[in-house]
Amino acid sequence: MSIIIKTIENTMNINLNFIENSCLCKSKSYLKITGLSYYVKTTNTSVTPSLVKEVLKNTHIFNDIVLVFKSHIIKAASNYNSAVIWINIWDLQSGSKAKTIINHSFNVRQYITTI
């Protein structure tokens, strides 16, 4: 990456101070998280995208994972208290980041969720 940056800087006279972050081409991977309760009993509210973002930020398997958009949360069925959470992540074109976390489980309070 440093070779590419130096080449661009030298050949195109671009001031790198104006470039926020450089990275290789990426794609999006769409993942589903299951096993979480739709309603939070302590606050009597449903799960929110901000709560999901906070949980993912504090979970070790998501250390180099960056969300593309806020998560999409749906109730699995009208008579169940189960949520399905859809997330988009920035990934390499090979999908290697998604492959490393698919079928992994992690804890969210007393629930065990699976990707």
Stockholm file with secondary structure:
# STOCKHOLM 1.0

chainA/1-115         MSIIIKTIENTMNINLNFIENSCLCKSKSYLKITGLSYYVKTTNTSVTPSLVKEVLKNTHIFNDIVLVFKSHIIKAASNYNSAVIWINIWDLQSGSKAKTIINHSFNVRQYITTI
#=GR chainA/1-115 SS CHHHHHHHHHHHCCCGGGCCCCCCCCEEEEEEEEEEESEETTTTEECCHHHHHHHHHTSGGGTTCEESSCCEEEESCTTSCEEEEEEEEEECTTCHHHHHHTTCEEEETTEEEEC
#=GC SS_cons         CHHHHHHHHHHHCCCGGGCCCCCCCCEEEEEEEEEEESEETTTTEECCHHHHHHHHHTSGGGTTCEESSCCEEEESCTTSCEEEEEEEEEECTTCHHHHHHTTCEEEETTEEEEC
//
